[in-house]
Amino acid sequence: ETPEHRESALLELSKKREAFADLAPILWHSFGTMGTLLQEIVSIYPMLSPPNLTAHASNRVCNALALLQCVASHPETRALFLNAHVPLYLYPFLN
């Protein structure tokens, strides 16, 4: 997997999240997917303080955040998402 493949996959999945009702359970139960989304989130922490986020990095993390929001809001995956403490990874964005 190359960074370009990952970036295009994040973009395509993010675009399809509204049209595909069961995307959240597929994301949650697909091996490595949640870890990859969290890796995207964590990888930009150093760019948050001091603020040094490029447009490219911002687009990538926004797509990852959109997919996490999809998982967090789906009735089948909401409790799993919360029980796994995934929101703790989002705190750095709140400062």
SEGU-664058 format. One record per atom (N, C-alpha, C): residue number from 1; residue in one letter; x, y, z. Coordinates in steps of 0.02 Angstrom, whole numbers, padded with zeros to 5 digits. Layout:
N
<r k="NUM" r="A" px="X" py="Y" pz="Z"/>
...
END
This chain:
95
<r k="1" r="E" px="00043" py="-00060" pz="00000"/>
<r k="1" r="E" px="00000" py="00000" pz="00000"/>
<r k="1" r="E" px="00044" py="00062" pz="00000"/>
<r k="2" r="T" px="00029" py="00107" pz="-00045"/>
<r k="2" r="T" px="00066" py="00170" pz="-00048"/>
<r k="2" r="T" px="00023" py="00225" pz="-00018"/>
<r k="3" r="P" px="00055" py="00280" pz="00003"/>
<r k="3" r="P" px="00016" py="00336" pz="00030"/>
<r k="3" r="P" px="-00037" py="00362" pz="-00019"/>
<r k="4" r="E" px="-00021" py="00360" pz="-00084"/>
<r k="4" r="E" px="-00069" py="00383" pz="-00134"/>
<r k="4" r="E" px="-00130" py="00338" pz="-00137"/>
<r k="5" r="H" px="-00119" py="00271" pz="-00131"/>
<r k="5" r="H" px="-00175" py="00225" pz="-00131"/>
<r k="5" r="H" px="-00219" py="00237" pz="-00069"/>
<r k="6" r="R" px="-00187" py="00246" pz="-00013"/>
<r k="6" r="R" px="-00224" py="00258" pz="00049"/>
<r k="6" r="R" px="-00265" py="00322" pz="00043"/>
<r k="7" r="E" px="-00233" py="00373" pz="00017"/>
<r k="7" r="E" px="-00268" py="00438" pz="00011"/>
<r k="7" r="E" px="-00328" py="00432" pz="-00036"/>
<r k="8" r="S" px="-00320" py="00399" pz="-00092"/>
<r k="8" r="S" px="-00377" py="00392" pz="-00138"/>
<r k="8" r="S" px="-00431" py="00347" pz="-00109"/>
<r k="9" r="A" px="-00411" py="00296" pz="-00071"/>
<r k="9" r="A" px="-00461" py="00253" pz="-00039"/>
<r k="9" r="A" px="-00501" py="00292" pz="00013"/>
<r k="10" r="L" px="-00466" py="00333" pz="00053"/>
<r k="10" r="L" px="-00501" py="00374" pz="00103"/>
<r k="10" r="L" px="-00551" py="00421" pz="00069"/>
<r k="11" r="L" px="-00530" py="00451" pz="00014"/>
<r k="11" r="L" px="-00573" py="00498" pz="-00022"/>
<r k="11" r="L" px="-00634" py="00462" pz="-00050"/>
<r k="12" r="E" px="-00624" py="00405" pz="-00083"/>
<r k="12" r="E" px="-00680" py="00368" pz="-00113"/>
<r k="12" r="E" px="-00729" py="00343" pz="-00060"/>
<r k="13" r="L" px="-00702" py="00316" pz="-00005"/>
<r k="13" r="L" px="-00746" py="00292" pz="00048"/>
<r k="13" r="L" px="-00784" py="00350" pz="00079"/>
<r k="14" r="S" px="-00751" py="00405" pz="00089"/>
<r k="14" r="S" px="-00783" py="00463" pz="00118"/>
<r k="14" r="S" px="-00840" py="00488" pz="00074"/>
<r k="15" r="K" px="-00829" py="00489" pz="00009"/>
<r k="15" r="K" px="-00881" py="00510" pz="-00039"/>
<r k="15" r="K" px="-00941" py="00464" pz="-00037"/>
<r k="16" r="K" px="-00930" py="00400" pz="-00026"/>
<r k="16" r="K" px="-00983" py="00350" pz="-00029"/>
<r k="16" r="K" px="-01020" py="00339" pz="00037"/>
<r k="17" r="R" px="-00997" py="00371" pz="00090"/>
<r k="17" r="R" px="-01025" py="00356" pz="00156"/>
<r k="17" r="R" px="-01099" py="00372" pz="00161"/>
<r k="18" r="E" px="-01124" py="00422" pz="00125"/>
<r k="18" r="E" px="-01195" py="00440" pz="00129"/>
<r k="18" r="E" px="-01237" py="00391" pz="00088"/>
<r k="19" r="A" px="-01209" py="00366" pz="00033"/>
<r k="19" r="A" px="-01248" py="00324" pz="-00012"/>
<r k="19" r="A" px="-01250" py="00251" pz="00009"/>
<r k="20" r="F" px="-01204" py="00231" pz="00054"/>
<r k="20" r="F" px="-01198" py="00161" pz="00072"/>
<r k="20" r="F" px="-01215" py="00152" pz="00146"/>
<r k="21" r="A" px="-01276" py="00131" pz="00160"/>
<r k="21" r="A" px="-01302" py="00130" pz="00229"/>
<r k="21" r="A" px="-01261" py="00086" pz="00276"/>
<r k="22" r="D" px="-01232" py="00032" pz="00251"/>
<r k="22" r="D" px="-01196" py="-00014" pz="00295"/>
<r k="22" r="D" px="-01120" py="-00007" pz="00291"/>
<r k="23" r="L" px="-01097" py="00052" pz="00271"/>
<r k="23" r="L" px="-01025" py="00063" pz="00268"/>
<r k="23" r="L" px="-00994" py="00059" pz="00337"/>
<r k="24" r="A" px="-01026" py="00086" pz="00388"/>
<r k="24" r="A" px="-00997" py="00087" pz="00456"/>
<r k="24" r="A" px="-00981" py="00016" pz="00482"/>
<r k="25" r="P" px="-01029" py="-00031" pz="00480"/>
<r k="25" r="P" px="-01011" py="-00098" pz="00504"/>
<r k="25" r="P" px="-00955" py="-00131" pz="00462"/>
<r k="26" r="I" px="-00955" py="-00117" pz="00397"/>
<r k="26" r="I" px="-00902" py="-00145" pz="00355"/>
<r k="26" r="I" px="-00834" py="-00116" pz="00375"/>
<r k="27" r="L" px="-00832" py="-00050" pz="00387"/>
<r k="27" r="L" px="-00769" py="-00019" pz="00409"/>
<r k="27" r="L" px="-00747" py="-00048" pz="00476"/>
<r k="28" r="W" px="-00794" py="-00054" pz="00523"/>
<r k="28" r="W" px="-00778" py="-00078" pz="00589"/>
<r k="28" r="W" px="-00751" py="-00149" pz="00589"/>
<r k="29" r="H" px="-00783" py="-00193" pz="00550"/>
<r k="29" r="H" px="-00767" py="-00264" pz="00551"/>
<r k="29" r="H" px="-00714" py="-00285" pz="00500"/>
<r k="30" r="S" px="-00692" py="-00239" pz="00458"/>
<r k="30" r="S" px="-00639" py="-00255" pz="00410"/>
<r k="30" r="S" px="-00571" py="-00251" pz="00443"/>
<r k="31" r="F" px="-00533" py="-00303" pz="00437"/>
<r k="31" r="F" px="-00468" py="-00307" pz="00471"/>
<r k="31" r="F" px="-00424" py="-00248" pz="00453"/>
<r k="32" r="G" px="-00399" py="-00214" pz="00504"/>
<r k="32" r="G" px="-00351" py="-00160" pz="00495"/>
<r k="32" r="G" px="-00379" py="-00092" pz="00478"/>
<r k="33" r="T" px="-00443" py="-00088" pz="00463"/>
<r k="33" r="T" px="-00471" py="-00025" pz="00439"/>
<r k="33" r="T" px="-00474" py="00028" pz="00494"/>
<r k="34" r="M" px="-00498" py="00010" pz="00553"/>
<r k="34" r="M" px="-00502" py="00059" pz="00607"/>
<r k="34" r="M" px="-00432" py="00080" pz="00628"/>
<r k="35" r="G" px="-00386" py="00034" pz="00628"/>
<r k="35" r="G" px="-00316" py="00051" pz="00644"/>
<r k="35" r="G" px="-00287" py="00099" pz="00594"/>
<r k="36" r="T" px="-00303" py="00089" pz="00531"/>
<r k="36" r="T" px="-00279" py="00134" pz="00479"/>
<r k="36" r="T" px="-00309" py="00204" pz="00487"/>
<r k="37" r="L" px="-00374" py="00207" pz="00503"/>
<r k="37" r="L" px="-00405" py="00273" pz="00514"/>
<r k="37" r="L" px="-00374" py="00308" pz="00573"/>
<r k="38" r="L" px="-00362" py="00271" pz="00627"/>
<r k="38" r="L" px="-00329" py="00301" pz="00686"/>
<r k="38" r="L" px="-00257" py="00322" pz="00670"/>
<r k="39" r="Q" px="-00223" py="00284" pz="00629"/>
<r k="39" r="Q" px="-00156" py="00303" pz="00608"/>
<r k="39" r="Q" px="-00156" py="00369" pz="00570"/>
<r k="40" r="E" px="-00206" py="00378" pz="00528"/>
<r k="40" r="E" px="-00213" py="00442" pz="00492"/>
<r k="40" r="E" px="-00222" py="00500" pz="00541"/>
<r k="41" r="I" px="-00263" py="00489" pz="00592"/>
<r k="41" r="I" px="-00277" py="00541" pz="00641"/>
<r k="41" r="I" px="-00213" py="00557" pz="00681"/>
<r k="42" r="V" px="-00181" py="00506" pz="00707"/>
<r k="42" r="V" px="-00122" py="00515" pz="00750"/>
<r k="42" r="V" px="-00064" py="00546" pz="00711"/>
<r k="43" r="S" px="-00060" py="00530" pz="00647"/>
<r k="43" r="S" px="-00003" py="00554" pz="00607"/>
<r k="43" r="S" px="00000" py="00630" pz="00600"/>
<r k="44" r="I" px="-00056" py="00663" pz="00611"/>
<r k="44" r="I" px="-00055" py="00736" pz="00604"/>
<r k="44" r="I" px="-00050" py="00773" pz="00671"/>
<r k="45" r="Y" px="-00049" py="00736" pz="00726"/>
<r k="45" r="Y" px="-00042" py="00769" pz="00791"/>
<r k="45" r="Y" px="00017" py="00819" pz="00792"/>
<r k="46" r="P" px="00076" py="00800" pz="00767"/>
<r k="46" r="P" px="00132" py="00848" pz="00769"/>
<r k="46" r="P" px="00118" py="00913" pz="00731"/>
<r k="47" r="M" px="00072" py="00911" pz="00683"/>
<r k="47" r="M" px="00057" py="00971" pz="00644"/>
<r k="47" r="M" px="00004" py="01016" pz="00676"/>
<r k="48" r="L" px="-00024" py="00993" pz="00732"/>
<r k="48" r="L" px="-00077" py="01032" pz="00764"/>
<r k="48" r="L" px="-00050" py="01088" pz="00809"/>
<r k="49" r="S" px="00008" py="01076" pz="00839"/>
<r k="49" r="S" px="00035" py="01126" pz="00885"/>
<r k="49" r="S" px="00111" py="01129" pz="00878"/>
<r k="50" r="P" px="00139" py="01183" pz="00852"/>
<r k="50" r="P" px="00102" py="01241" pz="00826"/>
<r k="50" r="P" px="00067" py="01222" pz="00761"/>
<r k="51" r="P" px="00013" py="01258" pz="00745"/>
<r k="51" r="P" px="-00026" py="01242" pz="00685"/>
<r k="51" r="P" px="00018" py="01245" pz="00622"/>
<r k="52" r="N" px="00024" py="01187" pz="00590"/>
<r k="52" r="N" px="00067" py="01182" pz="00531"/>
<r k="52" r="N" px="00037" py="01131" pz="00482"/>
<r k="53" r="L" px="-00028" py="01129" pz="00477"/>
<r k="53" r="L" px="-00063" py="01078" pz="00437"/>
<r k="53" r="L" px="-00068" py="01101" pz="00365"/>
<r k="54" r="T" px="-00042" py="01061" pz="00320"/>
<r k="54" r="T" px="-00048" py="01077" pz="00248"/>
<r k="54" r="T" px="-00118" py="01060" pz="00224"/>
<r k="55" r="A" px="-00136" py="01088" pz="00167"/>
<r k="55" r="A" px="-00202" py="01073" pz="00137"/>
<r k="55" r="A" px="-00207" py="00998" pz="00122"/>
<r k="56" r="H" px="-00153" py="00969" pz="00099"/>
<r k="56" r="H" px="-00152" py="00898" pz="00083"/>
<r k="56" r="H" px="-00165" py="00855" pz="00145"/>
<r k="57" r="A" px="-00129" py="00869" pz="00199"/>
<r k="57" r="A" px="-00138" py="00832" pz="00262"/>
<r k="57" r="A" px="-00208" py="00844" pz="00290"/>
<r k="58" r="S" px="-00232" py="00905" pz="00284"/>
<r k="58" r="S" px="-00298" py="00922" pz="00308"/>
<r k="58" r="S" px="-00352" py="00882" pz="00272"/>
<r k="59" r="N" px="-00346" py="00875" pz="00206"/>
<r k="59" r="N" px="-00395" py="00836" pz="00168"/>
<r k="59" r="N" px="-00394" py="00763" pz="00189"/>
<r k="60" r="R" px="-00334" py="00736" pz="00199"/>
<r k="60" r="R" px="-00329" py="00665" pz="00219"/>
<r k="60" r="R" px="-00362" py="00654" pz="00287"/>
<r k="61" r="V" px="-00346" py="00697" pz="00335"/>
<r k="61" r="V" px="-00373" py="00686" pz="00402"/>
<r k="61" r="V" px="-00448" py="00700" pz="00403"/>
<r k="62" r="C" px="-00471" py="00748" pz="00363"/>
<r k="62" r="C" px="-00543" py="00761" pz="00360"/>
<r k="62" r="C" px="-00581" py="00700" pz="00333"/>
<r k="63" r="N" px="-00553" py="00667" pz="00284"/>
<r k="63" r="N" px="-00585" py="00606" pz="00258"/>
<r k="63" r="N" px="-00585" py="00551" pz="00310"/>
<r k="64" r="A" px="-00530" py="00544" pz="00346"/>
<r k="64" r="A" px="-00527" py="00494" pz="00400"/>
<r k="64" r="A" px="-00578" py="00510" pz="00455"/>
<r k="65" r="L" px="-00582" py="00574" pz="00473"/>
<r k="65" r="L" px="-00630" py="00595" pz="00524"/>
<r k="65" r="L" px="-00702" py="00584" pz="00502"/>
<r k="66" r="A" px="-00716" py="00596" pz="00438"/>
<r k="66" r="A" px="-00783" py="00584" pz="00412"/>
<r k="66" r="A" px="-00802" py="00510" pz="00417"/>
<r k="67" r="L" px="-00754" py="00467" pz="00403"/>
<r k="67" r="L" px="-00767" py="00395" pz="00408"/>
<r k="67" r="L" px="-00776" py="00374" pz="00481"/>
<r k="68" r="L" px="-00737" py="00402" pz="00526"/>
<r k="68" r="L" px="-00746" py="00387" pz="00597"/>
<r k="68" r="L" px="-00815" py="00412" pz="00621"/>
<r k="69" r="Q" px="-00836" py="00469" pz="00596"/>
<r k="69" r="Q" px="-00902" py="00496" pz="00614"/>
<r k="69" r="Q" px="-00957" py="00449" pz="00589"/>
<r k="70" r="C" px="-00947" py="00421" pz="00531"/>
<r k="70" r="C" px="-00993" py="00372" pz="00503"/>
<r k="70" r="C" px="-01000" py="00312" pz="00549"/>
<r k="71" r="V" px="-00944" py="00287" pz="00573"/>
<r k="71" r="V" px="-00944" py="00230" pz="00619"/>
<r k="71" r="V" px="-00976" py="00249" pz="00686"/>
<r k="72" r="A" px="-00959" py="00309" pz="00710"/>
<r k="72" r="A" px="-00985" py="00332" pz="00775"/>
<r k="72" r="A" px="-01061" py="00342" pz="00774"/>
<r k="73" r="S" px="-01088" py="00359" pz="00717"/>
<r k="73" r="S" px="-01159" py="00376" pz="00715"/>
<r k="73" r="S" px="-01204" py="00317" pz="00694"/>
<r k="74" r="H" px="-01175" py="00262" pz="00674"/>
<r k="74" r="H" px="-01215" py="00204" pz="00651"/>
<r k="74" r="H" px="-01239" py="00164" pz="00712"/>
<r k="75" r="P" px="-01303" py="00146" pz="00714"/>
<r k="75" r="P" px="-01330" py="00110" pz="00773"/>
<r k="75" r="P" px="-01293" py="00044" pz="00788"/>
<r k="76" r="E" px="-01269" py="00011" pz="00737"/>
<r k="76" r="E" px="-01235" py="-00054" pz="00748"/>
<r k="76" r="E" px="-01164" py="-00047" pz="00774"/>
<r k="77" r="T" px="-01132" py="00010" pz="00761"/>
<r k="77" r="T" px="-01062" py="00018" pz="00780"/>
<r k="77" r="T" px="-01050" py="00071" pz="00833"/>
<r k="78" r="R" px="-01102" py="00110" pz="00850"/>
<r k="78" r="R" px="-01093" py="00165" pz="00898"/>
<r k="78" r="R" px="-01064" py="00141" pz="00965"/>
<r k="79" r="A" px="-01095" py="00089" pz="00994"/>
<r k="79" r="A" px="-01072" py="00065" pz="01060"/>
<r k="79" r="A" px="-01002" py="00035" pz="01055"/>
<r k="80" r="L" px="-00988" py="-00001" pz="01001"/>
<r k="80" r="L" px="-00921" py="-00029" pz="00991"/>
<r k="80" r="L" px="-00869" py="00026" pz="00987"/>
<r k="81" r="F" px="-00885" py="00079" pz="00951"/>
<r k="81" r="F" px="-00841" py="00137" pz="00943"/>
<r k="81" r="F" px="-00827" py="00169" pz="01010"/>
<r k="82" r="L" px="-00879" py="00179" pz="01050"/>
<r k="82" r="L" px="-00870" py="00210" pz="01116"/>
<r k="82" r="L" px="-00834" py="00164" pz="01165"/>
<r k="83" r="N" px="-00851" py="00101" pz="01164"/>
<r k="83" r="N" px="-00819" py="00053" pz="01210"/>
<r k="83" r="N" px="-00744" py="00043" pz="01194"/>
<r k="84" r="A" px="-00726" py="00055" pz="01132"/>
<r k="84" r="A" px="-00655" py="00050" pz="01112"/>
<r k="84" r="A" px="-00617" py="00115" pz="01127"/>
<r k="85" r="H" px="-00652" py="00165" pz="01156"/>
<r k="85" r="H" px="-00621" py="00229" pz="01175"/>
<r k="85" r="H" px="-00591" py="00267" pz="01116"/>
<r k="86" r="V" px="-00619" py="00258" pz="01057"/>
<r k="86" r="V" px="-00593" py="00293" pz="00998"/>
<r k="86" r="V" px="-00597" py="00369" pz="01006"/>
<r k="87" r="P" px="-00650" py="00396" pz="01039"/>
<r k="87" r="P" px="-00651" py="00469" pz="01046"/>
<r k="87" r="P" px="-00591" py="00500" pz="01081"/>
<r k="88" r="L" px="-00555" py="00461" pz="01121"/>
<r k="88" r="L" px="-00495" py="00488" pz="01154"/>
<r k="88" r="L" px="-00443" py="00512" pz="01103"/>
<r k="89" r="Y" px="-00443" py="00481" pz="01044"/>
<r k="89" r="Y" px="-00395" py="00501" pz="00992"/>
<r k="89" r="Y" px="-00415" py="00568" pz="00960"/>
<r k="90" r="L" px="-00475" py="00591" pz="00974"/>
<r k="90" r="L" px="-00498" py="00653" pz="00942"/>
<r k="90" r="L" px="-00487" py="00715" pz="00986"/>
<r k="91" r="Y" px="-00469" py="00705" pz="01049"/>
<r k="91" r="Y" px="-00459" py="00761" pz="01095"/>
<r k="91" r="Y" px="-00409" py="00813" pz="01070"/>
<r k="92" r="P" px="-00353" py="00793" pz="01040"/>
<r k="92" r="P" px="-00306" py="00844" pz="01017"/>
<r k="92" r="P" px="-00336" py="00894" pz="00967"/>
<r k="93" r="F" px="-00390" py="00875" pz="00933"/>
<r k="93" r="F" px="-00422" py="00920" pz="00885"/>
<r k="93" r="F" px="-00465" py="00973" pz="00920"/>
<r k="94" r="L" px="-00480" py="00962" pz="00983"/>
<r k="94" r="L" px="-00524" py="01007" pz="01019"/>
<r k="94" r="L" px="-00487" py="01067" pz="01049"/>
<r k="95" r="N" px="-00422" py="01063" pz="01053"/>
<r k="95" r="N" px="-00383" py="01119" pz="01082"/>
<r k="95" r="N" px="-00370" py="01174" pz="01032"/>
END
